[in-house]
Amino acid sequence: MEYRQLGASGLRVSTLALGTMTFGGVGWSAMVGDTDVAGARRQIGMCLDAGVNLIDTADGYSLGHSERVLGEALGKRRDEVLLATKVRMPVGDGPNDAGLSRHHVISGCEASLRRLNTDHIDVYQLHEWDGQTPVEETLAALDHLVRSGKVRYVGASNFTGWQLLKTLGVADRLGLPRFVSQQIYYSLQARDAEYELVPASLDQGLGILVWSPLAGGLLSGKYRRDQRSPEGTRRFAGWDEPPIHDEGKLYDTIDVLIEIGDAHRVSAAQVALAWLLAQPGVTSLIIGARTDGQLADNLAAAELTLDAGELARLDAVSAMPLLYPHWHQLDTASDRLGAPELSLLRRHRA
């Protein structure tokens, strides 16, 4: 297992992390999975044996039950891992049971600590943007949690580029905690993050944690043109995240994944994960699985390296068009491109 620096922090995290949306099986999360404490303990053991040192959860998964299952399953092994959780989503029906107000951020953190049975959260992430709460208020609440020892690092998730840079600017101006990471959706199925979020991370020194690196299972190899919702999968159960905007490109990409996987005698899923780990700025991929077999297969991706030709084939089949102003900068400013811009434009320069 490789370990990478989390952004500009001194924290080192494994390139694969365990995601726990499958833990609990309460409410809407039941479509994703219903792993109980015994199953969670077994999967955590598999991950620790493979060298994983980061586990990610959220207070909104299974209405908080995912955190409870994780806390109980970890038990005395808590100090062997870094715990990341999130706040923002609704956790009740009250008017203050959602958002990023000082009230909800602090009370949400304290509730997560109780459910996880721990005295601190290693990486506390804002799960989503809150356009109705001043950024200053949210950052001040995070500052309180860091100073109290309840939180060690802070991060963002699912922010747009301008929201991310605005928050970082306010943090710098006021001397409040700065994000060390952002957790984003990024996969061969949809590379939207390459337009703004990846360059912003490179420029601002943020680690990139990728959620759903297999596109909700679409890139696992189970989905084919003639079998678009296999029985037993999330799509079969009605799960529709992430959205599919171009089915033709998706299945063309899956064809290449399977072909490269067959050449290496590995699964399409492992190839998709290995491609992501080769992309600029990516720190860790958050993998979750309904079964131990799926988890074992995903963990094996840490040992797979794709050559330049294989990476180029996957780049080409999944490529997205250059949006404005990126195409204009490529045409007129290519003499002065830096690393953040080249994370997107290097593929188009030729």
LUMVOTI-103931 format. One record per residue (C-alpha): x, y, z. Coordinates in steps of 0.2 Angstrom, whole numbers, padded with zeros to 4 digits, always signed. Example, Ala and Ser with C-alpha at 12.3 -4.5 7.8 and 13.67 -1.06 7.14 Angstrom:
# LUMVOTI-103931
+0062-0022+0039
+0068-0005+0036
//
This chain:
# LUMVOTI-103931
+0000+0000+0000
+0006+0017-0005
+0004+0032+0007
+0002+0050+0001
+0003+0067+0009
-0014+0074+0012
-0013+0091+0004
-0001+0103+0012
-0003+0094+0029
+0009+0082+0037
-0004+0068+0037
-0001+0053+0027
-0015+0042+0021
-0016+0026+0011
-0021+0027-0007
-0036+0017-0004
-0048+0021+0010
-0063+0012+0017
-0080+0020+0013
-0094+0015+0025
-0110+0020+0016
-0114+0002+0016
-0114+0001+0035
-0130+0001+0043
-0143-0001+0030
-0156+0012+0037
-0167+0023+0026
-0161+0028+0009
-0144+0020+0012
-0152+0003+0012
-0151+0003-0007
-0132+0004-0005
-0129-0009+0008
-0134-0016+0025
-0117-0022+0033
-0119-0026+0051
-0106-0024+0065
-0099-0042+0062
-0097-0038+0043
-0090-0021+0047
-0077-0028+0059
-0072-0041+0046
-0070-0028+0032
-0061-0016+0043
-0049-0031+0047
-0046-0034+0028
-0042-0016+0025
-0030-0015+0040
-0021-0030+0034
-0020-0023+0017
-0012-0007+0024
-0027+0005+0023
-0026+0018+0037
-0041+0030+0033
-0060+0026+0035
-0073+0038+0029
-0091+0040+0035
-0104+0053+0037
-0118+0058+0050
-0130+0057+0036
-0127+0039+0031
-0140+0027+0037
-0147+0042+0048
-0131+0041+0059
-0132+0022+0060
-0116+0020+0049
-0106+0029+0062
-0113+0018+0076
-0109+0002+0067
-0091+0009+0063
-0088+0014+0081
-0093-0002+0088
-0084-0012+0075
-0068-0003+0077
-0068-0005+0096
-0050-0005+0103
-0043-0003+0085
-0048+0015+0084
-0030+0021+0086
-0024+0011+0071
-0034+0022+0059
-0038+0039+0054
-0057+0043+0055
-0065+0055+0043
-0083+0060+0044
-0094+0074+0038
-0108+0087+0043
-0121+0097+0033
-0135+0085+0028
-0151+0083+0038
-0150+0072+0053
-0168+0076+0060
-0184+0086+0056
-0180+0102+0065
-0176+0118+0057
-0158+0118+0063
-0155+0099+0060
-0145+0103+0043
-0134+0116+0036
-0117+0123+0041
-0122+0135+0055
-0112+0136+0071
-0126+0127+0080
-0127+0112+0068
-0108+0110+0065
-0104+0110+0083
-0119+0099+0088
-0116+0088+0073
-0098+0085+0078
-0102+0081+0096
-0116+0068+0090
-0103+0060+0078
-0090+0058+0092
-0103+0049+0103
-0109+0038+0089
-0091+0034+0084
-0086+0031+0102
-0070+0042+0100
-0064+0058+0108
-0058+0066+0091
-0061+0066+0072
-0046+0066+0062
-0053+0074+0046
-0070+0083+0048
-0077+0088+0032
-0091+0099+0026
-0102+0087+0016
-0110+0100+0005
-0111+0119+0002
-0123+0129+0012
-0128+0145+0003
-0138+0152+0018
-0124+0152+0031
-0110+0165+0031
-0093+0156+0027
-0086+0165+0042
-0098+0157+0054
-0095+0140+0048
-0076+0142+0049
-0077+0150+0066
-0086+0134+0072
-0073+0123+0064
-0060+0133+0073
-0068+0130+0090
-0068+0112+0086
-0050+0111+0082
-0045+0122+0097
-0055+0111+0108
-0046+0095+0102
-0062+0087+0095
-0056+0089+0077
-0038+0088+0070
-0040+0093+0051
-0054+0100+0041
-0060+0097+0023
-0073+0101+0011
-0084+0090-0001
-0095+0093-0016
-0090+0112-0017
-0089+0121-0034
-0073+0129-0038
-0078+0146-0033
-0086+0140-0017
-0070+0131-0013
-0059+0146-0017
-0070+0158-0007
-0069+0148+0008
-0051+0146+0007
-0049+0165+0005
-0059+0169+0020
-0050+0156+0031
-0033+0164+0025
-0040+0182+0029
-0046+0178+0046
-0033+0165+0051
-0046+0151+0053
-0043+0133+0049
-0039+0129+0031
-0045+0114+0022
-0032+0100+0019
-0043+0091+0007
-0058+0090-0004
-0069+0075-0006
-0076+0074-0024
-0084+0063-0037
-0071+0058-0050
-0071+0043-0061
-0069+0038-0079
-0088+0039-0081
-0088+0058-0077
-0072+0068-0077
-0080+0085-0074
-0069+0088-0059
-0054+0090-0071
-0061+0107-0076
-0060+0117-0060
-0058+0106-0044
-0042+0096-0048
-0033+0112-0054
-0039+0121-0038
-0033+0107-0027
-0016+0108-0036
-0015+0127-0034
-0021+0128-0016
-0012+0112-0009
-0027+0101-0006
-0027+0083-0006
-0041+0075-0017
-0051+0061-0009
-0062+0052-0022
-0079+0046-0018
-0088+0033-0029
-0072+0030-0040
-0081+0016-0048
-0096+0027-0052
-0108+0018-0041
-0103+0001-0048
-0105+0006-0066
-0086+0003-0069
-0085-0013-0060
-0087-0024-0076
-0104-0030-0071
-0113-0018-0082
-0113-0021-0101
-0123-0015-0116
-0134-0030-0115
-0136-0030-0096
-0138-0012-0090
-0146-0016-0073
-0140-0033-0067
-0149-0041-0053
-0142-0038-0036
-0134-0021-0041
-0138-0003-0035
-0145+0001-0051
-0157-0014-0051
-0163-0008-0034
-0167+0010-0040
-0151+0019-0036
-0147+0033-0049
-0132+0041-0043
-0121+0046-0053
-0132+0051-0067
-0128+0044-0084
-0127+0058-0098
-0119+0048-0112
-0122+0029-0112
-0112+0026-0128
-0096+0034-0120
-0099+0024-0104
-0100+0007-0113
-0086+0011-0124
-0076+0015-0108
-0081-0001-0100
-0076-0011-0116
-0058-0004-0114
-0058-0007-0095
-0062-0025-0098
-0050-0027-0112
-0035-0020-0102
-0041-0030-0086
-0041-0046-0096
-0023-0042-0102
-0018-0040-0084
-0029-0054-0078
-0038-0042-0066
-0055-0035-0065
-0062-0020-0074
-0064-0012-0057
-0045-0013-0053
-0041-0005-0069
-0053+0010-0066
-0045+0012-0049
-0028+0011-0055
-0031+0024-0068
-0038+0036-0055
-0023+0034-0044
-0012+0039-0059
-0021+0056-0061
-0013+0073-0054
-0018+0078-0037
-0027+0062-0032
-0023+0056-0014
-0034+0042-0010
-0049+0033-0017
-0063+0029-0005
-0069+0011-0009
-0084+0003-0002
-0092-0014-0005
-0107-0024-0001
-0097-0041+0000
-0080-0046+0006
-0076-0052-0011
-0079-0035-0019
-0069-0027-0006
-0054-0039-0008
-0055-0036-0027
-0054-0017-0025
-0040-0018-0012
-0030-0027-0025
-0030-0012-0036
-0016-0005-0025
-0004-0017-0033
-0009-0013-0051
+0001-0001-0062
-0005+0004-0080
+0008+0008-0093
+0007+0025-0103
-0002+0017-0118
-0015+0010-0107
-0018+0026-0098
-0019+0035-0115
-0032+0023-0121
-0043+0026-0106
-0040+0045-0107
-0045+0045-0125
-0061+0034-0123
-0068+0044-0108
-0062+0061-0114
-0073+0076-0111
-0073+0092-0122
-0064+0107-0117
-0076+0120-0111
-0073+0139-0111
-0061+0147-0106
-0051+0131-0106
-0050+0129-0125
-0046+0148-0127
-0032+0147-0115
-0025+0132-0124
-0026+0141-0140
-0019+0158-0134
-0010+0155-0118
+0000+0139-0120
+0016+0148-0118
+0013+0151-0100
+0003+0136-0093
+0007+0131-0075
+0004+0114-0067
-0014+0117-0062
-0019+0121-0079
-0009+0107-0087
-0018+0094-0076
-0032+0097-0089
-0024+0104-0104
-0008+0092-0106
-0019+0079-0114
-0025+0092-0127
-0009+0100-0131
-0003+0088-0144
//
